[in-house]
Every structure is written in structure tokens, then in C-alpha cells.
Amino acid sequence: MASAVGQRWTAGRALAFTYEALPGKIVFGAGVARERLADEVHALGAQRVLLIVAEAEAELAAELSAPLGEAIVARFDGVRPHVPVAVAAAAVALARESAADCLLSIGGGSTTGTAKAVALETGLPIVAVPTTYAGSEVTPVWGSTEGERKVTGRSTKVLPRVVVYDPELTFGLPARITAASGMNALAHCVEALYAPGRNPISTLVAAEGIEALASSIPRAVADPGDPAARGGALYGAYLAGSAFAVAGSGLHHKICHALGGAFDLPHAETHSIVLPHVVAFQQPAAPGLMDTVAARLGAAPGAAAAALYALAAGCELPLSLRDVGMLEDGIERVIEQIVEAVPDDNPRPVDADAVRAILTAAYDGGSPGALA
């Protein structure tokens, strides 16, 4: 399948592309968080570490950071979804007050996002230990929310210097978070196929990520302690973040960011709900790309949207925006914001009617149609 994906880039024209390899060290393996985390922090020359962690993972963070001893000079546990600007400001203030020279992030995407907010303002290096499948730990993308609007940007200042991937840390991840976080990672892969910075390298990475996630997530949901399933899912999440980091974001992420900022919807579940309907919208204009998704999901050509929907349903995730707390009259509130943000080179032209159709389908939650 990899060769088929590659042929799309070479058939009929000379190959030309730009690929910006991003710096960073990846440490991957069962047990590495307990065995090597302290060494990786010390290798950066860090002596005053600010630990960033959500309250729910405070006990795990305390265990993992214990070998660092007095090098942990402060802890910020005010993590909130979508990184509200007030939360970011409080974390930045603590970093400065404690004279931290390094940030240690242990947790999911919101925790990593908070560390990025601090790095953006202070330039401090990040050591990230992800405990979900968010993927943001390998991207230079940051985001924050003020009022009802989420703002994102790119800066190498926020790209973690070291990422420690340990499948053992995900064994206790609840089934719903496992599934939703995995679908979020899948969204990164799918979007990377048509996003503005796409190239043959990121396409191969994204395609491999889709397959790894689709084969691992249902197994991890069914048997949370399956080391092969957990390792495969975390590997897929790494690939997803890596592809997204280079290719950038497009229609799907612009929709989800607008919904998250405006209505404080759960990040991963929102991605899971919206993704099949965006794929259904893109299918008529980009059948080759969407059939790459279908093939990696083990589905027939033209069935990528249905396969993604079935994957979410099989994992018992919510299937409609209504189910995660969005009100129907909210659709009109975000349409203009989304249309303004979508890249010009989206496979299909995107206007208000198109966004309204996608959001209405996602709000109703039925099996995705053609959205033609």
C-alpha cells in the first residue's frame, strides 16, 4: 500500500516537494518513563523544572518525577481544556516566579498545550510525557482560547525537545478516552493528506498512522492491558502528530477549533464526531486521497466516511454534536469564522452552505452521506 500511495506523487509528473524535518528526540518503549525520564531531563542541563500536570494525573506525575527530587521547583496543576488565556497566564507567571529552566509535561493534549503556552512566552524547553493519543507533543502548533474564540499558531519554540512515549502509561486510560483520543489522532492523519503543507513524506507517515490506529484502538478498548494494542496505538499517535506537524491543518481542524472555542466541547469527541462528515464532503473532490483512507481502514473504495463512522460507533463514542452538549442554534454562530479560516486549496470550495451542511450532519449524528 505504501508504494501505491507513493505512485500518486510520481505518476505523470516530475517529483517536487518541500519537507521540513522538525527537531526533537523520541524515546519509545514500555517502561521508559520510569527508567529514563530523569536522565533525559538532566541531559538538557535542566536544574529547575516546572512540572505541568492535570489534577487527574497528579499521582502518576509525582511517581514519574520523583527521581528528579529537588530539581522539581514548582508544579502547575490548573490545566484546562482548550488552554484558556487565563490558565496560560497563570502557568507563565509560575514559571517566571520559580525561575524554571525546563518544563516537564505529563498528561494529555491539554497538559501539553499548557506547557506550549509557557514555552511560547518564555522559550523554555519542554520534555513531554504523553498519556493519551493526542499527538500534539510532536507538533509546533499552539492554541489558546479567549471568550468564544480559539486561536492557533505555529512556532518551533513550543516544539518539545524530548518526547517520552511509554505504552505502560496508557494501560489505565478509560475506554472512552482511549477511543476518542485515538479518533483525534486519526483526524490528524486524514487531514495531513490534503492540508496545505502536504508532501509525499507526510502522506506516507499519515497513511501508516491510519492503519496503526485503526488496527490498535478497538483492541485497546476491548482489552486495556494489551501491550501490543497500546503500543500500536501510541505509535500511530506519534505518526499522526508527525504528519500533522508538517502538513498543517485544514477544513476539519478549523471546524473543530471553532466548535471547541465557542462551546467548550470535549476536544477529542468533537474530532471523532466531525471527521466522518468532513471526509464525506471531501470524497467527491478527492476520491484518491479518501480511498487511501478507506484502504488503510480496510474498507472498500468510496467508503472512508462510513468506515470512520462505524469505527467510532463500534467504540461506543458519541456520534452527534448534540450528544456532547452543543445546541442547534450554535451552528450559525460559527459558520463565518470557519469559512474565513479554511485554506484556499481545500479539495472542494468551502462556503457558508458547505459548512452548514457539514455541521448539520454532525449535529444530527446519522451515518455520513455524500454531502454532494
QUITA-V647074 format. One record per residue. PHI is phi in degrees with one decimal (* if undefined). OMEGA is omega in degrees with one decimal (none if undefined). Layout:
phi->PHI omega->OMEGA
phi->PHI omega->OMEGA
//
This chain:
phi->* omega->179.4
phi->-59.1 omega->-179.3
phi->-65.9 omega->178.4
phi->-65.5 omega->176.7
phi->-63.1 omega->-179.6
phi->-63.6 omega->-179.3
phi->-61.4 omega->179.8
phi->-60.4 omega->-177.7
phi->-86.5 omega->-172.0
phi->-104.5 omega->-174.9
phi->-67.6 omega->169.4
phi->85.2 omega->179.6
phi->-158.3 omega->177.5
phi->-70.1 omega->-178.2
phi->-79.1 omega->176.4
phi->-151.3 omega->179.5
phi->-162.1 omega->174.5
phi->-120.1 omega->178.4
phi->-131.0 omega->-179.7
phi->-102.3 omega->178.6
phi->-71.2 omega->-175.9
phi->-95.3 omega->-179.2
phi->-74.1 omega->177.8
phi->145.0 omega->-179.2
phi->-108.8 omega->178.9
phi->-111.1 omega->175.4
phi->-116.4 omega->-171.2
phi->-125.9 omega->174.4
phi->156.3 omega->178.5
phi->-64.4 omega->176.7
phi->88.9 omega->-173.6
phi->-68.6 omega->-179.5
phi->-65.5 omega->179.7
phi->-82.2 omega->-174.7
phi->-88.7 omega->-167.9
phi->-126.4 omega->-174.1
phi->-58.3 omega->-178.4
phi->-60.0 omega->179.4
phi->-62.3 omega->-179.4
phi->-68.1 omega->176.9
phi->-65.7 omega->-179.3
phi->-64.4 omega->-179.2
phi->-63.9 omega->175.7
phi->-82.3 omega->-177.5
phi->80.2 omega->-177.0
phi->-72.9 omega->177.7
phi->-125.4 omega->-179.1
phi->-134.1 omega->-170.8
phi->-105.8 omega->171.2
phi->-95.9 omega->178.2
phi->-87.8 omega->178.4
phi->-115.7 omega->-173.9
phi->-156.4 omega->172.6
phi->-77.8 omega->-177.0
phi->-56.5 omega->-176.2
phi->-64.9 omega->-177.7
phi->-113.7 omega->-177.0
phi->-61.8 omega->-178.0
phi->-65.3 omega->177.7
phi->-62.4 omega->-179.4
phi->-62.7 omega->178.7
phi->-63.0 omega->179.1
phi->-65.2 omega->-175.6
phi->-68.2 omega->-176.8
phi->-89.8 omega->-177.5
phi->-54.9 omega->-180.0
phi->-62.2 omega->178.7
phi->-80.3 omega->174.7
phi->53.6 omega->-175.2
phi->-73.0 omega->175.4
phi->-67.4 omega->173.4
phi->-79.5 omega->-174.3
phi->-97.5 omega->179.4
phi->-163.9 omega->177.5
phi->-133.8 omega->174.8
phi->-111.0 omega->-177.8
phi->-121.6 omega->-179.8
phi->-90.9 omega->-177.4
phi->-63.1 omega->176.8
phi->-137.4 omega->178.7
phi->-58.4 omega->176.2
phi->67.8 omega->175.0
phi->47.9 omega->174.1
phi->-56.3 omega->-175.4
phi->-60.6 omega->178.9
phi->-66.3 omega->177.2
phi->-65.8 omega->178.9
phi->-59.6 omega->-179.0
phi->-63.2 omega->179.9
phi->-66.4 omega->179.2
phi->-68.1 omega->177.6
phi->-63.1 omega->-179.9
phi->-61.6 omega->179.6
phi->-66.2 omega->178.2
phi->-60.6 omega->-179.3
phi->-72.8 omega->-179.9
phi->-62.8 omega->-177.2
phi->-88.4 omega->-178.0
phi->54.5 omega->-179.3
phi->-64.3 omega->174.9
phi->-117.8 omega->178.9
phi->-160.5 omega->177.9
phi->-114.8 omega->176.2
phi->-114.9 omega->-178.1
phi->-104.7 omega->178.7
phi->-126.1 omega->-179.0
phi->153.7 omega->-176.9
phi->-90.3 omega->-174.2
phi->-62.4 omega->179.8
phi->-67.8 omega->177.5
phi->-67.5 omega->176.5
phi->-60.4 omega->179.5
phi->-61.4 omega->177.6
phi->-67.1 omega->176.7
phi->-61.3 omega->178.6
phi->-63.8 omega->178.5
phi->-60.8 omega->178.2
phi->-69.5 omega->-179.8
phi->-62.1 omega->-179.4
phi->-60.9 omega->-177.7
phi->-87.7 omega->-172.1
phi->-111.8 omega->-176.0
phi->76.4 omega->-178.6
phi->-71.1 omega->178.2
phi->-72.6 omega->179.9
phi->-114.4 omega->164.7
phi->-109.5 omega->-174.2
phi->-109.8 omega->175.4
phi->-123.0 omega->-176.7
phi->-74.7 omega->178.1
phi->-119.3 omega->173.6
phi->-132.2 omega->-176.5
phi->-108.5 omega->-174.2
phi->-65.5 omega->178.2
phi->86.9 omega->-175.7
phi->-68.0 omega->-179.0
phi->-67.0 omega->177.7
phi->-117.2 omega->178.2
phi->-118.9 omega->174.6
phi->-90.8 omega->-176.3
phi->-94.1 omega->175.2
phi->-121.2 omega->178.9
phi->-152.9 omega->175.3
phi->-148.0 omega->-176.3
phi->-124.1 omega->174.7
phi->-133.5 omega->-175.5
phi->65.6 omega->-179.5
phi->-108.1 omega->-175.3
phi->-127.0 omega->176.7
phi->-100.8 omega->-178.9
phi->-112.0 omega->177.5
phi->-125.4 omega->178.0
phi->-159.6 omega->179.9
phi->-125.3 omega->175.5
phi->-161.5 omega->177.5
phi->-68.2 omega->176.7
phi->-62.4 omega->-175.5
phi->-95.9 omega->-179.6
phi->-73.8 omega->-179.8
phi->-55.3 omega->179.5
phi->-75.4 omega->-179.7
phi->-136.6 omega->173.6
phi->-124.0 omega->-179.6
phi->-107.4 omega->179.8
phi->-98.7 omega->-179.6
phi->-127.4 omega->-179.2
phi->-56.3 omega->-179.5
phi->-61.3 omega->-178.4
phi->-72.8 omega->-178.3
phi->-101.5 omega->-178.2
phi->-59.5 omega->-177.8
phi->-89.9 omega->-179.2
phi->-67.6 omega->-179.3
phi->-58.6 omega->-175.7
phi->-56.9 omega->-176.6
phi->-67.0 omega->179.7
phi->-69.9 omega->175.9
phi->-56.2 omega->-176.5
phi->-67.1 omega->-177.1
phi->-65.4 omega->179.4
phi->-64.7 omega->177.1
phi->-65.9 omega->176.8
phi->-66.9 omega->174.8
phi->-60.3 omega->177.8
phi->-64.0 omega->176.5
phi->-58.3 omega->178.4
phi->-61.2 omega->176.2
phi->-60.0 omega->-179.0
phi->-64.6 omega->-177.7
phi->-61.4 omega->-178.1
phi->-64.0 omega->-179.0
phi->-62.2 omega->-179.3
phi->-71.8 omega->-177.4
phi->-129.9 omega->-178.5
phi->-68.1 omega->-172.7
phi->-56.3 omega->-176.9
phi->-94.8 omega->-177.1
phi->-59.7 omega->178.9
phi->-159.9 omega->-174.8
phi->-62.7 omega->179.3
phi->-70.8 omega->-179.5
phi->-64.6 omega->178.1
phi->-65.6 omega->177.6
phi->-64.0 omega->178.5
phi->-63.0 omega->-179.1
phi->-64.0 omega->-179.8
phi->-63.1 omega->176.5
phi->-63.5 omega->178.7
phi->-63.2 omega->178.3
phi->-58.2 omega->-178.2
phi->-64.8 omega->-179.9
phi->-62.5 omega->-178.2
phi->-70.2 omega->-177.2
phi->-63.5 omega->180.0
phi->-83.7 omega->-173.3
phi->-98.5 omega->-173.6
phi->-60.8 omega->178.8
phi->-59.3 omega->178.1
phi->-68.4 omega->178.7
phi->-68.2 omega->176.5
phi->-67.5 omega->-177.9
phi->-71.5 omega->-178.3
phi->-137.7 omega->-174.4
phi->-57.6 omega->-177.7
phi->-94.5 omega->179.7
phi->-74.3 omega->-175.7
phi->-64.0 omega->180.0
phi->-67.9 omega->179.2
phi->-66.2 omega->179.7
phi->-65.5 omega->178.3
phi->-65.1 omega->178.7
phi->-64.8 omega->179.0
phi->-65.7 omega->-179.4
phi->-70.2 omega->174.4
phi->-62.2 omega->176.7
phi->-61.5 omega->178.8
phi->-64.5 omega->176.6
phi->-61.3 omega->178.2
phi->-62.7 omega->-179.7
phi->-60.7 omega->179.2
phi->-64.9 omega->-179.5
phi->-65.8 omega->178.8
phi->-67.7 omega->-179.6
phi->-64.6 omega->-178.6
phi->-59.8 omega->-177.8
phi->-89.3 omega->-174.4
phi->-77.6 omega->-179.4
phi->89.5 omega->-175.2
phi->-110.6 omega->-179.8
phi->-139.6 omega->-172.8
phi->-53.1 omega->-175.8
phi->-59.4 omega->-177.7
phi->-68.8 omega->177.5
phi->-62.7 omega->176.7
phi->-65.2 omega->-176.0
phi->-66.1 omega->177.6
phi->-64.8 omega->178.6
phi->-64.4 omega->-179.9
phi->-66.1 omega->179.9
phi->-64.5 omega->-179.6
phi->-68.8 omega->-175.4
phi->-77.9 omega->-170.5
phi->-124.2 omega->178.7
phi->53.4 omega->178.5
phi->-75.9 omega->178.5
phi->-61.7 omega->-169.1
phi->-59.6 omega->-173.7
phi->-66.8 omega->179.6
phi->-62.8 omega->178.1
phi->-62.0 omega->176.7
phi->-59.9 omega->-178.3
phi->-61.2 omega->-178.2
phi->-70.5 omega->-172.6
phi->-76.8 omega->-170.7
phi->-53.4 omega->-177.9
phi->-60.0 omega->-177.0
phi->-77.4 omega->173.3
phi->-67.6 omega->178.1
phi->-62.1 omega->177.2
phi->-61.9 omega->178.0
phi->-68.3 omega->-177.1
phi->-76.1 omega->-172.0
phi->-49.7 omega->-176.1
phi->-64.3 omega->-177.0
phi->-93.8 omega->-178.1
phi->-137.8 omega->-175.9
phi->-62.3 omega->179.5
phi->-63.2 omega->-179.9
phi->-66.0 omega->-178.6
phi->-69.4 omega->176.3
phi->-73.8 omega->170.0
phi->-61.6 omega->176.4
phi->-60.6 omega->-178.4
phi->-58.9 omega->-178.5
phi->-61.9 omega->179.9
phi->-69.9 omega->174.9
phi->-86.9 omega->-177.4
phi->79.1 omega->-177.5
phi->-108.8 omega->179.5
phi->-75.0 omega->175.1
phi->-54.2 omega->-179.5
phi->84.3 omega->-173.5
phi->-110.9 omega->-177.6
phi->-61.6 omega->-178.1
phi->-62.0 omega->180.0
phi->-63.6 omega->-179.8
phi->-67.9 omega->177.4
phi->-65.1 omega->178.1
phi->-62.4 omega->179.7
phi->-65.3 omega->178.1
phi->-62.5 omega->178.1
phi->-64.4 omega->179.6
phi->-63.8 omega->-179.8
phi->-65.3 omega->177.2
phi->-91.0 omega->177.5
phi->59.7 omega->175.3
phi->-87.8 omega->173.7
phi->-61.9 omega->-173.9
phi->-112.2 omega->-179.2
phi->-135.4 omega->176.0
phi->-64.3 omega->175.6
phi->-59.8 omega->-176.1
phi->-68.7 omega->-179.9
phi->-107.1 omega->169.0
phi->103.5 omega->178.9
phi->-80.6 omega->175.8
phi->-91.6 omega->-174.7
phi->-62.1 omega->-179.1
phi->-72.1 omega->177.3
phi->-74.3 omega->-177.7
phi->-56.6 omega->-176.8
phi->-67.2 omega->-175.6
phi->-72.5 omega->-174.0
phi->-112.7 omega->-174.3
phi->-59.8 omega->-177.1
phi->-62.2 omega->179.7
phi->-60.5 omega->-179.7
phi->-68.9 omega->-179.1
phi->-57.7 omega->-179.3
phi->-66.6 omega->-173.0
phi->-92.9 omega->-174.7
phi->-68.7 omega->178.4
phi->-58.8 omega->-177.5
phi->-66.2 omega->-175.4
phi->-95.0 omega->173.8
phi->-55.4 omega->-177.1
phi->-51.4 omega->176.8
phi->-118.4 omega->173.5
phi->-58.3 omega->-177.5
phi->-119.6 omega->175.1
phi->-123.6 omega->-176.5
phi->-61.2 omega->180.0
phi->-64.4 omega->179.1
phi->-64.5 omega->179.7
phi->-64.2 omega->178.8
phi->-60.1 omega->179.9
phi->-65.4 omega->179.4
phi->-63.5 omega->-177.9
phi->-65.4 omega->179.1
phi->-64.3 omega->177.6
phi->-62.4 omega->179.4
phi->-69.0 omega->178.4
phi->-69.0 omega->-179.9
phi->-71.3 omega->172.5
phi->83.3 omega->177.3
phi->-77.9 omega->178.1
phi->-58.6 omega->-173.6
phi->-64.2 omega->174.5
phi->-93.7 omega->-176.5
phi->-75.1 omega->-175.5
phi->48.2 omega->-174.8
phi->-82.7 omega->none
//
